[in-house]
Amino acid sequence: MLPKKFSQPMFLIIMSFGMSIIMSCVVTLVNTGFNDRFFERYFNAFTFAFPVAIVAAFIIGPIAKVIVSKITSKD
């Protein structure tokens, strides 16, 4: 088990991983269609998308947290 202080970074990494899987699959499918080389193209897209998604999540995550706290009530 990891200490609680790593929960936010781990959340961002896991979320980035899941989103990269889905987005790279959908974008590859829409742009190139499904044929015998689909999985090769999909894997190439994913290996590029995952690192980009991690960086984006670490940049956008804290900004999104601030925006959400400003537009939601403090019940």
C-alpha positions in Angstrom: 0.0 0.0 0.0 1.1 3.5 -0.8 0.9 6.3 1.8 -2.2 8.6 1.5 0.0 11.5 0.3 0.4 9.7 -3.0 -3.3 9.4 -3.6 -3.7 12.5 -5.8 -0.7 11.7 -8.1 -1.8 8.0 -8.4 -5.4 9.1 -9.2 -4.0 11.4 -12.0 -1.8 8.6 -13.4 -4.6 6.0 -13.3 -7.1 8.4 -14.8 -4.6 9.4 -17.6 -4.0 5.7 -18.3 -7.7 4.9 -18.7 -8.5 8.0 -20.8 -5.5 7.3 -23.0 -6.7 3.8 -23.7 -10.2 5.0 -24.6 -9.2 8.1 -26.5 -6.4 6.6 -28.6 -8.6 3.7 -29.5 -11.5 5.9 -30.6 -9.3 8.4 -32.5 -7.4 5.6 -34.3 -10.7 3.9 -35.2 -12.3 7.1 -36.5 -9.2 8.2 -38.5 -8.0 4.9 -40.0 -10.9 2.4 -39.6 -10.6 -1.2 -38.4 -8.5 -3.5 -40.4 -5.6 -5.9 -40.0 -3.2 -3.2 -38.8 -5.6 -1.5 -36.4 -4.0 -2.8 -33.2 -0.5 -1.8 -34.4 -1.7 1.7 -35.1 -3.7 1.8 -31.8 -0.6 0.7 -29.8 1.5 3.4 -31.4 -1.1 6.0 -30.7 -1.4 4.9 -27.1 2.3 4.9 -26.4 2.3 8.5 -27.6 -0.9 9.5 -25.9 -0.3 8.2 -22.4 2.8 10.3 -21.5 1.0 13.4 -23.0 -2.1 12.6 -20.9 0.0 12.3 -17.7 1.6 15.7 -18.2 -1.8 17.3 -19.1 -3.4 15.8 -16.0 -0.7 17.1 -13.7 -1.1 20.6 -15.3 -4.9 20.7 -15.6 -5.8 18.7 -12.4 -4.9 21.5 -9.9 -6.4 24.2 -12.1 -9.6 22.2 -12.4 -9.7 21.6 -8.6 -9.6 25.4 -8.0 -12.3 26.1 -10.6 -14.6 23.4 -9.2 -14.1 24.7 -5.6 -15.1 28.2 -6.9 -18.2 27.2 -8.7 -19.6 24.7 -6.1 -21.2 25.5 -2.8 -19.6 24.6 0.6 -22.7 22.8 2.0 
